[in-house]
């Protein structure tokens, strides 16, 4: 399902404590800022994405700690990310109380 313009989520697994999903980011897309209520593991499967000024390419891994915030996550080429995080995933900033992944 769409979580923001140009950002699609496909849930692969969810239980009481964790979830795993694919995040497809279209070319020239900025993912809305979001907080991490739990640790998050991210593996770049295709394309490339920037977190701030850090470029992650296919095969790269990124770990976001509990309480951290992503601002400026974007992709010029498009990217497919495999994400593993807590059952209550990040809340996307789309206005008051944006949707939780």
Secondary structure, 3 states (H helix, E strand, C coil): CEEECCEEEEEEEECCCEEEEEEEECCCEEECCEECCCCEEEEEEEEEEEECCEEEECCCEEEECCCCEECCEEECCCEEEEEEEECCCCEECCCCCCCEC
